Amino acid sequence: MLVATNRISERHVVHYAPIERAAADLRVALSASHLWLEEHLTGDPRVSLERDVWGQLDHADALARALLQGNEGGGGLPANEALSDPLLRQRVEDVRTLLGRFRRLTRTRLERPATSGVGSAIDQRYDDVFRRLMVRVEDLESSIGSRMFEGRQRANVLFAFILISWLLLLALTMATLHHRENQQRKAEEALDSSEAQLRQAQKLEAVGQLAGGLAHDVNNYLATINAQCGLVKVLHADQPGIASLMDEVIATVGKTTSLLQRLLAFSRRQPVNRQVLDLNLVTAELGSMMRRLLSDDVELRIVAAPDLWPVEADPSQLEQVLVNLLVNAREAMPQGGRVTVETRNADVGSAAARKAGVGPGQYAVLTVRDEGSGIDEEVQEKIFDPFFSTKERGAHSGLGLATVYGIVQQSGGFLHLDSEVGKGTTFQVYLPRTHRQPEEREEPQRAAVSALRHRGRVLVVEDNADLRRVCTAVLAAVGHEVESAADGSEGLRRMDESTEPYDVVITDLVMPGSSGRAVAEHALGLSERTRVVLVSGFRDHVLVEELVASERVRYLDKPFSPDRLLATLDELLSAAAAPPGAVGTGQAG
């Protein structure tokens, strides 16, 4: 089956592969020129302007010209013909236009070094043009990748079955390996080693960009898997065992999503999702994971204070704080010992609050105490600095405690460190009390087809072909009248050409052409009847808070389950059908 899939897509791959390589080489040449120019301006004598700066820019220009003119452009492309795709040609033209501005700014910086240093107006324009140029190149690469993907569309159904079978096998394997502690420890060590190499090679911002791009693409794939499983459950509800098998796959997707959220929390690229939390409940839920983080000879003791005050924080970020502090404690006790995780209430007076840079008042305190080697005073002054580490170079990034410090500050709290060499270390995390109460956790909704009260006319706007197709199938299977659009521009056109407004428009936020925000605003403006569901796998730089505040709009994070999608649509359609004054104000998160 895989051979058949490859044969279907071979023609497209052969055509577009050299073009894709040329676009990648173009991005590398631009990055290299930018790097060498910065090195030259800092006085590095090893940089050759002719070879390293202008040579890379000339190479980039030749590649762009070759993409438009074929081999006549002189870029070394193996293809004989120029690009015939109008969209790709326009993207290359945009790259060439920005490349011309980038070359002029490069020359200006070299000719006027006295006024073009770091932070100057010229430097800021130079960096702005470079960033926009890299975005255009990435858009070009993405478009080329989309063209290559079109050749595989005929094999999507076959590939989906193969993928689901593989995930089922993986889930069974993971269940078997769950109790094999030695193999799990080796896997964690390998993962830690890989992450350390990645953090050593790139600074925090680069990791953030990687995490953001990864989350967006992987969440699209995971959302497709979730939707496929939901569709199988709907179509084969009468067959025993099918629903439980699909639920196992969905549970595995949930674990993968949790890993992505941790990566985003580490790189500070994840939007803050503050919730009212009980620290006692958080530590209790993380108890088993915390014990796995520690060595066999390290005892974990959890002391929960009664009547602990609630706090407002992002649960995934708070988990990252606990993990980093526990890892720090474990490494401070190579011979074993005891780690105590304790919660308590505290009143912080004016003097202590002023020293910490926060306001006085009531705080809930999370304490992590070890019996390790302790930290001397000189190291304590630098321990929260980024990239500072007392461990061997290459083994640690020095970002763990810096991340803890940043998360606590972002939550409105502060950290207190108390350590004595030879006697151990205590980290106290102070988080301001909130007078709101934690919401009761509800079981995930199971939106059975028979429970749906309202069906309507739905438009699905999604640039990921797999996810668009399977969402359309799920909605159609439960009785909705469904149409779809491959991007924002097509979605706008369908709404304008429709003889009557859609009841619900489901749109991705990040798409080529018109954005999901533009689609949502257009849909809301066309008719008071229309409701909107915004979906996204990564919402870092897309500001939609004022849209989500509307009673006619809901937001879903990818990957979402088919049950949640159906329940959200039913909620919106129920609200639309309710008489005036009867509509609730609840928002889907």
C-alpha positions in Angstrom: 0.0 0.0 0.0 2.8 2.4 0.8 4.4 1.6 -2.6 1.1 2.5 -4.3 1.1 5.8 -2.4 4.6 6.6 -3.4 3.9 5.9 -7.1 0.9 8.2 -7.1 2.9 11.1 -5.7 6.2 10.4 -7.5 5.5 12.6 -10.5 4.8 15.7 -8.3 7.8 15.0 -6.1 10.2 14.7 -9.1 8.9 18.0 -10.5 9.0 20.0 -7.4 11.9 18.5 -5.4 14.7 20.6 -7.1 12.5 23.7 -6.8 12.1 23.0 -3.1 15.8 22.6 -2.7 16.5 25.9 -4.5 14.1 27.7 -2.1 15.8 26.1 0.9 19.2 27.1 -0.5 17.8 30.6 -0.9 16.8 30.8 2.8 20.2 29.5 3.9 22.1 32.0 1.7 20.1 34.9 3.2 20.6 33.7 6.7 24.4 33.3 6.1 24.7 36.8 4.6 22.8 38.3 7.6 25.1 36.4 10.1 28.4 37.3 8.3 27.4 41.0 8.1 26.7 41.1 11.9 30.1 39.3 12.5 31.9 41.8 10.3 30.3 44.8 12.1 31.5 43.4 15.4 35.1 43.5 14.0 35.7 39.9 13.2 38.7 40.0 10.8 38.0 36.5 9.4 34.9 37.7 7.5 35.3 38.4 3.8 32.8 40.9 2.6 33.1 39.8 -1.0 32.9 36.1 -0.3 30.7 35.9 2.9 28.3 38.8 2.6 28.0 39.8 -1.1 28.8 36.3 -2.3 25.8 34.9 -0.4 23.5 37.7 -1.5 24.6 37.2 -5.1 23.9 33.5 -4.7 20.5 34.2 -3.3 19.7 36.6 -6.2 20.8 34.0 -8.7 18.6 31.3 -7.1 15.5 33.6 -7.2 16.2 34.5 -10.8 16.7 30.9 -11.7 13.3 30.0 -10.2 11.7 32.5 -12.6 13.8 31.8 -15.7 14.9 28.2 -15.4 18.5 27.3 -16.2 18.9 30.6 -18.0 18.8 32.3 -14.6 22.2 30.9 -13.7 21.1 29.5 -10.3 22.2 26.0 -10.9 18.7 24.5 -11.0 18.5 21.0 -12.5 15.1 21.8 -13.9 15.0 22.9 -17.6 12.0 25.2 -17.4 11.0 28.2 -15.3 8.2 28.1 -12.8 4.8 28.0 -14.5 2.7 28.2 -11.4 1.3 31.8 -11.2 1.1 31.7 -7.4 4.7 30.4 -7.0 6.0 33.0 -9.5 4.3 35.8 -7.6 5.9 34.6 -4.3 9.3 34.6 -6.0 8.7 38.1 -7.3 7.9 39.2 -3.8 11.1 37.7 -2.5 13.1 39.4 -5.3 11.6 42.8 -4.4 12.4 42.5 -0.8 15.9 41.1 -1.6 16.6 44.3 -3.5 15.8 46.4 -0.5 17.8 44.0 1.7 20.9 44.5 -0.5 20.5 48.3 -0.4 20.3 48.3 3.4 23.3 46.0 3.5 25.3 48.4 1.5 24.1 51.3 3.6 25.3 49.6 6.8 28.7 48.9 5.3 29.1 52.4 4.0 27.9 54.1 7.2 29.2 52.0 10.1 29.2 54.9 12.5 25.4 55.4 12.4 24.3 51.8 11.6 25.3 50.0 14.8 23.0 47.7 16.8 19.8 49.5 17.8 20.2 52.3 15.3 17.4 53.2 12.9 19.2 51.7 10.0 19.8 48.5 11.9 16.1 48.3 12.8 15.1 48.7 9.2 17.7 46.1 8.2 16.3 43.6 10.7 12.7 44.3 9.8 13.4 43.8 6.1 15.3 40.6 6.9 12.5 39.2 9.0 9.9 40.0 6.3 12.2 38.5 3.6 12.6 35.3 5.6 8.8 35.1 6.1 8.3 35.4 2.3 10.9 32.7 1.7 9.2 30.4 4.2 5.8 31.1 2.5 7.4 30.1 -0.8 8.7 26.9 0.7 5.3 26.2 2.2 3.6 26.8 -1.1 6.0 24.4 -2.9 5.4 21.8 -0.2 1.7 22.2 -0.7 2.1 21.5 -4.4 4.1 18.4 -3.7 1.4 17.2 -1.3 -1.2 17.4 -4.0 0.3 14.4 -5.7 -0.4 12.3 -2.7 -4.1 13.2 -2.3 -5.4 10.0 -4.1 -3.6 7.9 -1.4 -4.9 9.8 1.6 -7.6 7.3 2.6 -5.2 4.4 2.3 -2.5 6.3 4.2 -5.0 7.2 6.9 -5.9 3.6 7.6 -2.2 2.7 7.7 -1.5 5.5 10.1 -4.4 4.6 12.4 -3.2 0.9 12.5 0.2 2.1 13.3 -1.1 4.3 16.2 -3.1 1.4 17.6 0.0 -0.7 17.6 2.0 2.1 19.2 -0.6 2.5 21.9 -0.5 -1.2 22.7 3.3 -1.1 22.8 3.3 1.9 25.1 1.0 0.1 27.5 3.3 -2.9 27.6 6.3 -0.7 28.2 4.7 1.4 30.8 5.9 -0.7 33.7 9.4 -1.2 32.4 11.1 1.4 34.4 14.6 0.8 33.2 13.7 1.3 29.5 11.7 4.4 30.4 14.6 5.9 32.2 16.8 5.3 29.1 14.3 7.0 26.9 14.1 10.0 29.2 17.8 10.2 29.3 18.0 10.1 25.5 15.3 12.8 25.3 17.1 15.0 27.8 20.3 14.6 25.8 18.6 15.6 22.6 17.0 18.6 24.2 20.3 19.7 25.7 22.0 19.5 22.3 19.1 21.6 20.8 19.3 24.2 23.6 23.1 24.4 23.3 22.9 25.1 19.6 20.2 27.7 19.6 19.2 30.6 21.9 15.8 30.8 23.5 14.1 32.8 20.7 15.2 30.2 18.1 13.8 27.4 20.2 10.5 29.4 20.4 10.2 29.8 16.7 10.9 26.1 16.2 8.3 25.1 18.8 5.7 27.4 17.3 6.1 26.1 13.8 6.1 22.5 15.1 3.0 23.0 17.2 1.1 24.5 14.3 1.8 21.6 11.9 1.7 18.7 14.3 -1.6 19.9 15.9 -3.1 19.9 12.4 -2.1 16.3 12.0 -3.3 15.3 15.5 -6.6 17.1 14.8 -7.0 15.1 11.6 -6.4 11.8 13.5 -8.9 12.8 16.2 -11.5 13.7 13.6 -10.8 10.4 11.6 -11.4 8.4 14.8 -14.6 10.4 15.5 -15.8 9.7 12.0 -15.1 5.9 12.4 -17.1 6.0 15.7 -20.1 7.7 14.0 -20.1 5.4 10.9 -19.6 2.2 12.9 -21.4 2.9 16.1 -23.3 -0.4 15.8 -20.1 -2.5 15.8 -18.9 -3.5 19.3 -15.3 -2.6 20.2 -14.8 0.1 17.5 -15.5 3.0 19.9 -13.1 1.7 22.6 -10.3 1.3 20.0 -10.8 4.8 18.6 -10.8 6.2 22.2 -7.4 4.6 22.8 -6.0 6.4 19.7 -7.6 9.7 20.9 -6.0 9.2 24.3 -2.6 8.7 22.7 -3.2 12.0 20.7 -3.9 13.7 24.0 -0.6 12.6 25.4 1.2 14.0 22.4 -0.6 17.3 22.7 0.5 17.5 26.4 4.1 17.1 25.3 3.7 19.9 22.7 2.2 22.2 25.4 5.2 21.6 27.6 7.6 22.5 24.8 5.7 25.7 24.2 5.6 26.6 27.9 9.4 26.1 28.1 10.1 28.4 25.1 7.5 30.9 26.3 5.7 30.8 23.0 2.4 29.4 24.3 -0.3 31.9 25.0 -0.9 32.2 28.8 -4.1 30.3 29.8 -4.7 31.4 33.4 -7.1 29.3 35.4 -8.1 29.4 39.1 -6.1 26.5 40.6 -5.8 24.7 43.9 -2.0 24.1 44.4 -2.8 21.0 46.6 -4.8 19.5 43.7 -2.0 20.3 41.2 0.7 18.7 43.3 -1.5 15.6 44.0 -2.2 15.2 40.3 1.5 15.5 39.4 2.6 13.1 42.2 3.2 10.0 40.1 5.1 12.1 37.5 7.2 13.8 40.1 8.2 10.5 41.6 9.3 9.3 38.2 11.6 12.4 37.8 13.5 11.4 41.0 16.0 8.6 41.5 15.1 5.4 43.3 17.2 6.5 46.3 15.4 9.9 46.5 12.3 10.0 48.7 9.5 12.4 47.8 7.3 13.8 50.6 4.2 16.0 49.8 2.8 18.1 52.6 -0.5 19.8 51.7 -1.8 22.7 53.9 -5.5 22.6 54.7 -7.7 25.5 53.5 -5.0 26.6 51.0 -5.9 29.8 49.1 -6.5 29.5 45.4 -4.3 31.2 42.8 -4.5 32.2 39.1 -1.9 30.6 36.9 -1.4 28.6 33.7 -1.5 24.9 34.8 1.1 23.8 32.1 3.5 26.6 33.2 3.0 25.6 36.8 3.8 22.0 35.9 7.0 23.3 34.2 8.0 25.1 37.4 7.6 21.9 39.5 9.5 19.8 37.0 12.5 22.1 36.9 12.7 22.5 40.6 12.5 18.8 41.2 15.2 18.1 38.6 17.4 20.7 40.3 16.8 18.9 43.6 17.6 15.5 42.3 20.9 16.6 40.8 21.8 18.2 44.1 21.5 14.8 45.8 23.6 12.3 43.8 23.8 10.0 46.9 20.1 10.1 47.6 18.0 11.9 50.2 14.6 13.5 50.7 12.7 16.1 48.6 9.8 17.8 50.3 7.0 19.5 48.3 4.9 21.7 50.6 2.1 24.2 50.3 1.1 26.9 52.8 -0.6 30.3 53.1 1.5 33.4 53.8 0.9 37.1 54.4 3.6 39.2 52.7 4.3 42.6 54.4 5.2 45.8 52.7 9.0 45.5 53.3 9.2 41.9 51.9 6.9 42.8 49.0 9.0 45.9 48.1 12.2 43.8 48.2 10.6 41.2 45.9 9.1 43.9 43.6 5.5 42.9 44.1 2.5 44.2 46.0 1.9 43.3 49.7 -0.9 40.9 50.5 -1.9 37.3 50.7 0.0 34.6 48.8 -0.2 30.8 48.4 3.3 29.3 48.7 4.7 26.2 46.9 7.9 25.0 48.5 10.5 22.5 47.1 13.1 21.6 49.7 16.0 19.2 49.2 18.8 17.8 51.5 21.5 18.2 48.8 24.9 19.9 48.6 23.5 23.5 48.8 24.4 26.6 46.8 27.1 29.1 47.9 26.3 32.8 48.0 28.3 33.7 44.9 26.3 31.2 42.8 23.0 32.3 44.3 23.4 35.7 42.8 23.6 34.2 39.3 21.4 31.1 39.5 18.4 32.7 37.8 20.4 34.1 34.9 19.7 32.6 31.5 22.3 30.1 30.3 24.1 30.0 33.7 24.9 26.5 34.9 27.3 25.0 37.4 27.2 21.7 35.6 29.6 20.5 32.9 29.4 22.4 29.6 27.1 20.6 27.1 25.2 18.7 29.8 22.8 21.5 30.7 21.5 24.6 29.0 21.2 26.8 32.1 17.6 27.6 31.2 15.7 25.6 33.9 15.7 28.1 36.8 15.6 31.0 34.4 12.4 29.6 33.0 11.0 29.1 36.5 11.8 32.7 37.4 10.1 34.0 34.2 7.0 31.9 34.7 6.6 33.0 38.3 7.0 36.7 37.5 4.6 36.3 34.6 2.0 35.0 37.1 2.4 38.0 39.4 4.4 36.2 42.0 8.0 36.0 43.2 10.7 33.4 44.2 12.6 33.1 47.4 15.8 31.0 47.6 17.3 29.8 50.9 20.4 27.6 50.7 23.3 26.6 52.9 26.3 24.7 51.6 26.2 21.1 52.8 22.7 21.4 54.3 20.3 21.7 51.3 18.3 24.2 49.3 14.8 25.5 49.6 12.9 27.2 46.7 9.7 29.0 47.7 7.3 30.1 44.9 4.9 32.8 46.0 1.7 33.2 44.0 -0.9 35.9 44.8 -4.2 34.7 46.2 -7.3 35.1 44.2 -10.8 35.3 45.7 -12.3 33.4 42.9 -12.9 29.7 43.5 -11.6 26.9 41.2 -14.3 25.6 38.9 -15.4 22.0 39.2 -14.0 19.8 36.6 -16.4 18.2 34.3 -16.0 14.9 32.5 -15.4 15.4 28.7 -18.6 15.7 26.8 -19.7 12.8 24.7 -21.8 14.3 22.0 -23.8 11.3 20.7 -25.5 11.9 17.4 -28.9 11.3 18.9 -28.2 14.1 21.5 -27.7 16.8 18.9 -30.7 19.0 19.0 -29.9 21.4 16.1 -28.5 20.9 12.7 -27.6 23.7 10.3 -25.7 24.9 7.2 -22.0 24.9 7.9 -18.9 26.2 6.0 -15.5 24.7 6.9 -12.5 26.9 6.0 -9.3 25.0 6.5 -6.1 24.9 4.4 -5.1 21.4 5.6 -6.7 19.1 3.1 -6.9 16.1 5.4 -8.4 17.9 8.3 -10.8 19.8 6.0 -12.0 16.6 4.4 -12.5 14.6 7.6 -14.2 17.5 9.5 -16.6 17.9 6.6 -17.3 14.1 6.7 -18.0 14.1 10.5 -20.4 17.1 10.3 -22.2 15.6 7.3 -22.4 12.2 9.0 -24.5 13.7 11.9 -26.8 15.6 9.6 -25.3 19.0 9.0 -25.4 20.5 5.5 -21.6 21.1 5.0 -19.5 23.0 2.4 -15.8 23.6 2.5 -13.1 26.0 1.4 -9.4 25.4 1.0 -8.2 28.8 2.2 -9.5 32.2 3.5 -9.9 33.7 0.1 -12.1 30.9 -1.1 -14.1 31.0 2.1 -14.8 34.7 1.6 -15.9 34.1 -2.0 -18.3 31.3 -0.9 -19.9 33.5 1.7 -20.4 36.3 -0.9 -21.8 33.9 -3.5 -24.1 32.1 -1.2 -27.8 32.8 -1.7 -28.4 32.6 2.1 -26.1 33.0 5.1 -24.4 30.1 6.7 -25.5 29.1 10.2 -21.9 28.4 11.4 -18.5 29.2 9.8 -15.6 27.0 11.1 -12.3 28.7 10.2 -8.6 28.1 10.9 -6.8 31.2 12.1 -3.5 30.8 10.1 -4.0 30.2 6.4 -2.5 31.4 3.1 -4.4 34.3 1.5 -7.0 35.9 3.7 -6.6 35.1 7.4 -9.1 33.3 9.6 -9.7 36.5 11.5 -10.8 38.2 8.2 -13.1 35.3 7.4 -14.6 35.5 10.9 -15.2 39.2 10.8 -16.7 39.0 7.3 -19.1 36.2 8.4 -20.2 38.0 11.5 -20.8 41.2 9.4 -22.9 39.4 6.8 -25.7 38.2 9.0 -26.7 38.3 12.7 -27.7 34.6 12.1 -24.2 33.4 11.5 -22.0 32.0 14.3 -18.2 31.4 14.1 -15.9 28.7 15.5 -12.2 29.7 15.4 -9.7 26.9 15.5 -5.9 27.0 15.6 -2.9 24.8 16.5 -0.8 27.7 17.5 -2.2 31.1 18.5 0.9 33.0 19.6 0.7 36.1 17.4 -2.9 36.1 16.3 -5.0 38.5 18.4 -8.6 37.3 18.5 -9.5 38.0 22.2 -12.1 40.6 21.3 -13.7 38.2 18.8 -13.8 35.3 21.2 -15.5 37.7 23.7 -18.6 37.7 21.5 -21.5 35.4 22.3 -21.5 34.4 18.6 -17.9 33.1 18.6 -16.2 30.1 20.1 -12.5 29.1 20.0 -11.1 25.5 19.9 -7.5 24.5 20.2 -6.2 21.9 17.9 -6.3 19.0 18.2 -10.0 19.0 19.2 -12.1 15.9 19.5 -15.1 15.4 17.2 -17.3 15.3 20.3 -16.1 18.7 21.3 -16.6 20.1 17.8 -20.2 18.7 17.6 -21.0 20.0 21.1 -19.7 23.5 20.3 -21.8 23.6 17.1 -24.9 22.4 19.0 -24.3 25.1 21.7 -24.1 27.8 19.1 -27.1 26.6 17.1 -29.1 26.2 20.3 -28.3 29.8 21.3 -29.3 31.0 17.8 -32.6 29.2 18.1 -33.3 30.5 21.6 -35.7 33.4 22.1 -34.2 36.8 22.9 -33.0 37.1 26.5 -32.6 33.3 26.9 -29.1 33.0 25.4 -26.3 32.1 27.9 -23.0 33.9 28.1 -20.7 30.9 28.5 -17.6 30.8 26.4 -15.8 27.7 25.0 -12.1 27.9 25.8 
